[in-house]
Amino acid sequence: RHPTFPQFGQHRMTQLSCIHSCCSFHECKYNTFLKSCQDNYETVNKTKKEELATAAGGQAVVRDAPVVIVCCGLVEAFSRKMQRQSLKQLMEVGALNWTDDILDNVVLESDLFAPYRLGEQVMTIKAGEQIMIAIAYMTLEAVNLGLGTCWVGAMSAKDIHKVMNLPNILFVHDLIPLGYPDEEPDPRPRKPLDQISFWERYE
């Protein structure tokens, strides 16, 4: 079940947010970002959210949420240049014990570690992975702040791209409505663990 959201007049939360993901986006301070959404009292044109909801098939969870986060990806983040920059940052803080020679002639020349070598399709998949990491942490932190979220993937990325006037270098991945939920649905049924996990080999 999708959570539904009240009008939130008492909370005075009405804003539209847009984020994008890159190689190091998971290092973002989700707590700070979500609190800025929670504490921001700016009123946004309601027409914008109506347009987003229309692009999402008319889903009320998008229209009624006081905050809608548009999660976008940056394929270029996995180009050789930008990936080198990200890995170099990790080297500089001691997270990776590599020399420049290893970085340039081993890591960035490996199909396993350098998505750009396998083409734009693989780069796009990797960018999508980073967005999902970001969304997962944001939804967890939202719970810590007493907020509710809903992962909305049923939408027209092309239409939302146009609504948000995004640059061509970004692609839309998902929407995350954010607010104080007005219902507490029972947990959805889950498959038994032995149906989804296996030891050493698939059975």
PAKOLVEX-849356 format. One record per residue: x, y, z of N, C-alpha, C, O in turn; residue in one letter. Coordinates in pm, whole numbers, padded with zeros to 5 digits, always signed. Atoms other than C-alpha are relative to their C-alpha. Layout:
N
XYZXYZXYZXYZA
...
***
This chain:
203
+00084-00120+00000+00000+00000+00000+00086+00124+00000+00187+00132+00071R
-00069-00128-00001+00115+00348-00079-00046+00081+00121-00166+00085+00149H
+00045-00090-00106+00117+00583+00220-00069+00121-00062-00030+00166-00170P
+00063-00123+00045-00116+00880+00179+00041+00112+00093+00084+00088+00206T
-00049-00114-00075-00039+01227+00300-00109+00105+00017-00181+00133-00078F
+00095-00108-00019-00256+01498+00456+00052+00128-00065+00159+00130-00125P
-00041-00127+00062-00240+01858+00342+00115+00067+00075+00182+00153+00018Q
-00115-00050-00075+00013+01938+00616-00003+00149+00026+00102+00211+00038F
+00005-00141-00034-00115+02286+00686+00064+00029+00134+00130+00132+00150G
-00056-00024-00132-00014+02248+01049+00152-00010+00002+00218+00041+00092Q
-00145+00016+00002+00339+02154+00948+00068+00103-00091+00190+00120-00085H
-00053-00103+00089+00382+02427+00686+00116-00051-00083+00215+00020-00102R
-00103+00055+00087+00590+02197+00467-00052-00008-00142-00138-00092-00171M
+00039+00007+00140+00546+02264+00098+00119+00043-00085+00146+00162-00101T
-00111-00036+00088+00845+02246-00128+00026-00114-00097-00019-00226-00076Q
-00036+00099+00100+00979+02064-00429+00151-00004-00006+00216+00099-00019L
-00145+00014-00003+01331+01928-00422+00047-00085-00116-00028-00169-00166S
-00059+00080+00106+01559+01783-00687+00144-00031+00038+00220+00059+00072C
-00137+00038-00029+01877+01587-00625+00052-00081-00117-00027-00134-00195I
-00055+00092+00098+02114+01403-00851+00112-00079+00064+00172-00037+00163H
-00098+00092-00057+02350+01117-00790+00126+00000-00084+00121+00018-00206S
-00126+00020+00069+02715+01077-00878+00078-00105+00076+00025-00165+00170C
-00076+00109-00060+02992+00839-00780+00005+00009+00151-00004-00093+00220C
-00018-00014-00145+03029+00981-00431-00125+00055+00068-00117+00106+00179S
+00119-00061-00057+02669+01085-00373-00039-00064+00133-00098+00003+00218F
+00040+00065-00124+02622+00827-00098+00072+00059+00120+00039+00025+00234H
-00067-00067-00110+02859+01041+00110-00077+00125+00044-00038+00191+00141E
+00081-00116-00035+02591+01314+00118-00054-00014+00142-00081-00125+00187C
+00057+00001-00135+02465+01409+00466-00152-00002-00011-00216+00102-00016K
+00143+00015+00019+02115+01271+00433-00079+00068+00110-00183+00127+00085Y
+00070-00061-00112+02017+01392+00777-00016+00150-00023-00124+00205-00004N
+00003-00144+00025+02106+01751+00688-00096+00033-00114-00173+00129-00105T
+00086-00025+00115+01929+01728+00352-00147-00013+00037-00228+00073+00002F
+00140+00021-00034+01609+01585+00493-00051+00102+00101-00166+00144+00093L
+00043-00102-00095+01601+01829+00782-00023+00133-00070-00111+00210-00031K
+00022-00124+00074+01635+02114+00533-00136-00004-00069-00203+00099-00080S
+00134+00015+00057+01324+01975+00359-00105+00020+00109-00206+00087+00089C
+00095-00003-00110+01150+01936+00694-00020+00141+00053-00131+00178+00091Q
+00005-00132-00061+01232+02288+00810-00027+00113-00099-00046+00228-00059D
+00017-00104+00100+01186+02472+00482-00147+00035-00015-00231-00051-00040N
+00139-00042+00001+00869+02676+00482-00040+00071-00129-00147+00132-00136Y
+00034-00066+00124+00879+02806+00126-00120-00069-00065-00131-00191-00062E
+00116+00054+00071+00556+02761-00067+00032-00008-00149+00077+00089-00210T
-00028+00022+00141+00592+02616-00413-00131-00001-00077-00236-00036-00024V
+00117+00002+00086+00353+02650-00700-00060-00141-00002+00006-00237-00042N
+00064+00131-00006+00103+02366-00654-00014-00062-00138-00026-00184-00151K
+00012+00051+00136+00077+02337-01029+00116-00093-00033+00099-00190-00107T
-00118+00082+00027+00428+02193-01035-00021-00143+00051+00012-00239-00018K
+00024+00134-00053+00330+01904-00810-00112-00071-00076-00107-00193-00093K
+00105+00060+00082+00015+01848-01012+00059-00057-00129+00020-00164-00175E
-00065+00046+00122+00234+01818-01321+00082-00126+00026+00083-00217-00055E
-00075+00120-00036+00459+01569-01144-00095-00118+00021-00067-00229-00025L
+00097+00106-00025+00156+01369-01030-00056-00053-00132-00075-00174-00148A
+00050+00041+00131+00022+01365-01387+00102-00088-00071+00066-00188-00133T
-00107+00080+00061+00359+01236-01509+00017-00135+00068+00077-00226+00013A
-00006+00126-00074+00327+00964-01245-00135-00071-00002-00168-00147+00089A
+00127+00071+00017-00011+00845-01368-00110+00047+00093-00205-00026+00119G
+00103-00055-00087-00211+01071-01137+00007-00050+00144-00092-00039+00216G
-00011+00055-00135-00081+00912-00817-00015+00110+00106+00058+00210+00105Q
+00028-00099-00104-00220+01101-00518+00117+00016+00095+00136+00124+00152A
-00113-00007-00092+00088+01017-00312+00101+00104-00045+00171+00163+00038V
-00090-00104+00053+00288+01249-00539-00065+00136+00012+00000+00233+00051V
+00071-00128-00003+00025+01521-00556-00014+00055+00141-00002+00176+00162R
+00034-00046-00134-00048+01535-00183+00119+00014+00094+00108+00083+00195D
-00116-00011-00089+00298+01497-00030+00052+00143+00002+00058+00207-00103A
-00051-00137-00006+00438+01829+00094+00135+00016-00066+00169+00125-00112P
-00131-00005+00065+00783+01743-00043+00010-00115-00098-00026-00228-00065V
-00027+00104+00099+00868+01552-00358+00145+00014-00044+00186+00117-00097V
-00141+00000+00040+01230+01461-00419+00011-00070-00135-00028-00186-00148I
-00022+00057+00133+01314+01404-00784+00144-00051-00006+00238+00028-00002V
-00133+00062-00005+01606+01161-00794+00052-00022-00141-00010-00090-00223C
-00055+00001+00135+01827+01197-01098+00140-00060-00003+00212-00059+00097C
-00132+00059+00017+02136+01027-01233+00085+00078-00098+00035+00148-00185G
-00097-00067+00085+02448+01158-01398+00091-00107-00060+00183-00155+00006L
-00079+00104+00066+02592+00911-01649+00146+00039-00008+00235-00044+00005V
-00137-00050+00015+02899+01128-01694+00084-00023+00125+00207-00017+00119E
-00074+00028-00123+02991+01051-01331+00089-00122-00015+00185-00139+00060A
-00080+00121+00021+03129+00722-01464+00087+00009-00124+00135-00092-00175F
-00101-00020+00103+03338+00874-01740+00137-00021+00064+00149-00019+00187S
-00135+00020-00056+03710+00814-01700+00042+00120+00083+00098+00104+00192R
-00043-00121-00070+03769+01176-01598-00065+00013+00137+00004+00034+00237K
+00069-00022-00127+03501+01197-01329+00021-00115+00097+00027-00094+00218M
-00027+00111-00091+03561+00848-01194+00140+00013+00059+00162-00020+00175Q
-00135-00022-00053+03930+00930-01163-00003+00103+00112+00063+00085+00215R
+00010-00104-00103+03842+01244-00967-00056-00057+00130-00006-00027+00238Q
+00061+00058-00119+03620+01046-00730+00095-00094+00072+00107-00090+00195S
-00094+00095-00060+03876+00771-00674+00121+00072+00059+00175+00032+00162L
-00114-00078-00050+04152+01028-00632-00034+00061+00136+00052+00067+00224K
+00042-00054-00129+03953+01189-00350+00010-00105+00110+00053-00075+00221Q
-00010+00108-00098+03933+00852-00174+00145-00031+00033+00177-00065+00147L
-00143+00020-00024+04307+00811-00216+00057+00107+00092+00137+00079+00180M
-00054-00112-00077+04375+01153-00069-00039-00004+00147+00034+00046+00231E
+00042+00010-00140+04179+01078+00249+00041-00132+00062+00006-00161+00177V
-00052+00124-00054+04346+00741+00290-00092-00119-00009-00061-00225+00046G
+00094+00111+00013+04046+00526+00198+00050-00105-00100+00014-00222-00090A
-00059+00091+00098+04236+00371-00094+00152+00017+00002+00203+00128-00013L
-00146-00003-00006+04604+00283-00068+00059-00031-00137+00126-00133-00155N
-00047+00019+00136+04684+00322-00437+00098+00111-00037+00095+00220+00019W
-00083-00103+00062+04953+00504-00630-00072+00050-00124-00167-00013-00171T
+00059-00050+00124+04867+00718-00931+00019-00099-00114-00067-00111-00202D
-00026+00098+00105+05024+00451-01148-00103-00113+00003-00153-00155-00101D
+00101+00105-00012+04789+00185-01013-00137+00052-00043-00211-00018-00113I
+00129-00058+00036+04491+00417-01051-00014+00012-00150-00115-00029-00207L
+00011-00031+00143+04568+00516-01409+00019-00122-00090-00047-00135-00192D
-00039+00108+00091+04716+00196-01551-00056-00137+00037-00045-00232-00040N
+00061+00127-00040+04540-00078-01356-00151+00017+00018-00231-00045-00053V
+00142-00014-00034+04209+00037-01208-00080+00056-00117-00180-00003-00158V
+00076-00065+00106+04098+00270-01486+00017-00066-00137-00040-00021-00236L
-00013+00077+00123+04207+00021-01750-00063-00139+00016-00040-00228-00067E
+00063+00128-00028+04003-00264-01601-00150+00006-00028-00217+00100+00014S
+00143+00006+00027+03658-00363-01727-00080-00020+00129-00197+00018+00135D
+00069+00024-00126+03571-00464-01369-00021+00128+00079-00124+00144+00146L
+00003-00119-00084+03643-00125-01213-00029+00129-00075-00051+00233-00013F
+00017-00122+00078+03598+00123-01498-00116-00016-00098-00096-00058-00212A
+00118+00019+00085+03241+00122-01639+00009+00069-00135-00052+00022-00231P
-00007-00073+00127+03330+00374-01911+00053-00088-00112+00023-00066-00230Y
-00059+00088+00101+03521+00098-02088-00106-00090-00066-00084-00142-00175R
+00104+00089+00050+03197-00098-02137-00117+00075-00065-00214+00013-00109L
+00100-00076+00072+02991+00186-02281-00106+00065+00086-00113+00043+00207G
+00098-00083-00070+02705+00416-02190-00106-00082+00072-00155-00041+00177E
+00103+00082-00065+02459+00137-02107+00046-00044+00139-00030-00035+00235Q
-00052+00042-00129+02680+00004-01828+00019+00120+00092-00007+00110+00212V
-00015-00121-00080+02758+00358-01711-00134+00043+00059-00142+00087+00173M
+00134-00037-00046+02384+00426-01686-00046-00094+00112-00107-00050+00210T
+00035+00096-00105+02331+00108-01484+00072+00035+00130+00011+00031+00237I
-00077-00035-00119+02608+00211-01244-00052+00128+00064-00058+00139+00187K
+00057-00124-00054+02461+00559-01209-00131-00030+00073-00158+00028+00178A
+00124+00040-00065+02125+00398-01128+00025-00067+00134-00051-00046+00229G
-00035+00064-00127+02290+00186-00858+00029+00103+00107-00014+00089+00221E
-00034-00103-00096+02426+00498-00693-00124+00075+00049-00134+00111+00166Q
+00124-00066-00040+02083+00661-00696-00075-00086+00102-00127-00034+00201I
+00073+00088-00091+01930+00356-00528+00065-00004+00138-00005-00016+00239M
-00068-00011-00129+02196+00372-00256-00045+00127+00072-00077+00125+00191I
+00041-00128-00058+02108+00737-00200-00144-00006+00051-00173+00041+00161A
+00141+00007-00039+01734+00667-00190-00017-00087+00124-00092-00053+00215I
+00012+00090-00115+01776+00377+00053+00038+00071+00129-00032+00059+00230A
-00042-00070-00121+01965+00592+00301-00094+00114+00034-00119+00141+00152Y
+00094-00108-00027+01724+00882+00262-00128-00052+00064-00180+00009+00157M
+00123+00054-00057+01423+00663+00334+00021-00046+00144-00067-00029+00228T
-00031+00041-00137+01592+00518+00644+00011+00121+00092-00041+00120+00204L
-00016-00120-00082+01686+00863+00770-00134+00071+00019-00158+00131+00124E
+00133-00061-00013+01333+00987+00702-00075-00064+00117-00141+00006+00194A
+00064+00069-00112+01204+00722+00945+00055+00052+00132-00020+00073+00228V
-00062-00052-00123+01453+00846+01205-00054+00138+00036-00058+00174+00153N
+00052-00134-00023+01304+01194+01163-00152+00000+00019-00214+00106+00031L
+00145+00009-00017+00948+01067+01202-00078+00028-00126-00197+00062-00119G
+00065-00029+00128+00869+01111+00833-00033-00130-00072+00018-00236-00038L
+00033+00113+00084+00718+00878+00576+00043+00028-00143+00047+00143-00186G
-00039-00013+00141+00831+00814+00220-00070-00108-00082-00129-00201-00027T
+00051+00102+00091+00718+00618-00083+00086+00003-00126+00100+00107-00190C
-00088+00009+00117+00948+00499-00360-00089-00011-00124-00155-00114-00144W
+00088-00003+00118+00768+00595-00685+00084-00018-00126+00158+00071-00167V
-00071+00027+00125+00908+00433-00997-00094-00003-00119-00049-00002-00234G
+00099+00001+00107+00584+00426-01197-00027+00144-00043-00115+00210+00011A
+00013-00138+00047+00621+00754-01382+00069+00012-00135+00146-00075-00175M
-00065-00028+00129+00726+00903-01715+00123+00086+00026+00112+00205+00054S
-00125-00075-00024+01090+01002-01674+00014+00116-00098+00064+00223-00062A
-00010-00105+00102+01069+01202-01997-00084+00121+00039-00039+00235+00027K
+00089-00110-00036+00772+01409-01877+00052+00073+00125+00045+00196+00131D
-00051-00064-00122+00925+01472-01533+00124+00081-00030+00144+00188+00027I
-00118-00074+00044+01250+01577-01696-00041+00136-00054+00024+00237-00027H
+00049-00125+00058+01052+01840-01886-00061+00090+00106-00036+00210+00107K
+00063-00079-00106+00848+01951-01584+00103+00071+00085+00085+00188+00122V
-00103-00055-00088+01163+02008-01379+00104+00082-00074+00194+00140-00013M
-00094-00077+00081+01349+02173-01667+00145-00043+00027+00233+00041+00046N
-00132+00054-00032+01647+01945-01606+00094+00007-00120+00048+00002-00234L
-00097+00002+00111+01966+01963-01813+00007-00139-00062-00025-00239+00003P
-00003+00126+00072+02019+01692-02070+00097-00101+00060+00084-00221+00036N
-00099+00092-00056+02312+01545-01877-00059-00086+00112+00002-00185+00153I
+00062+00075-00108+02073+01421-01606-00115-00086-00053-00183-00048-00148L
+00118+00081+00030+01820+01138-01628-00077-00024+00129-00019-00037+00236F
+00087+00019-00116+01523+01089-01395-00010-00148+00031-00034-00229-00058V
+00004+00140-00042+01527+00766-01195-00126-00032+00079-00196-00128+00047H
+00115+00026-00087+01255+00787-00926-00050+00130+00062+00017+00233+00056D
+00052-00107-00084+01035+01017-00719-00011-00052+00142-00044-00169+00164L
+00016+00036-00141+01036+01016-00339-00088+00105+00067-00037+00211+00107I
+00085-00088-00081+00733+01183-00177+00043-00011+00146+00080-00118+00194P
-00049-00005-00138+00819+01290+00177-00097+00082+00084-00137+00191+00045L
+00089-00073-00088+00594+01392+00464-00034-00080+00123+00025-00185+00148G
+00047+00072-00118+00415+01289+00783-00118-00087-00043-00222-00033-00078Y
+00109+00087+00049+00201+00983+00693-00124+00010+00087-00116+00023+00209P
+00126-00009-00073-00164+00996+00787-00065-00137+00020-00183-00146+00053D
+00051+00134-00024-00203+00618+00811+00116-00090+00043+00232-00059+00018E
-00101+00097-00041-00018+00320+00959-00044-00138-00048-00099-00217+00029E
+00043+00129+00054-00080+00022+00730+00078-00115+00064+00191-00097+00110P
-00070+00118-00049+00006-00329+00844+00116-00035-00092+00113-00002-00211D
-00112+00041+00086+00336-00470+00718-00048-00088-00113-00134-00174-00094P
+00037+00082+00114+00307-00620+00373+00055-00141+00018+00155-00160+00087R
-00050+00138-00011+00348-00999+00340+00142-00012-00056+00175+00052-00155P
-00138+00023+00044+00708-01114+00304+00022-00148-00028-00036-00233+00039R
-00032+00138+00030+00846-01429+00149+00088-00058+00112+00167+00013+00172K
-00089+00064-00099+01008-01679+00386+00145+00014-00042+00177+00012-00161P
-00141-00022+00028+01382-01630+00413+00059-00113-00084+00145-00088-00168L
-00058+00112+00073+01454-01979+00278-00041-00002-00148+00011-00082-00225D
+00037-00009+00141+01283-01883-00049+00083+00103-00075+00084+00105-00198Q
-00074-00109+00066+01508-01586-00118+00149+00000+00034+00223+00084-00016I
-00142+00004-00034+01844-01684+00034+00049-00145-00009-00026-00239+00019S
-00057+00132+00020+02076-01978-00034+00144+00000+00049+00210+00103+00050F
-00136+00016-00047+02404-02111+00102+00084-00066-00110+00055-00177-00154W
-00104+00053+00090+02696-02161-00140-00047-00026-00143+00032-00010-00236E
+00049+00023+00135+02476-02249-00438-00151+00018-00004-00219+00000+00097R
+00143-00020+00017+02130-02175-00575-00073-00133+00003-00031-00228-00063Y
+00081+00121-00005+01868-02436-00493-00147+00036-00012-00233-00052-00010E
***
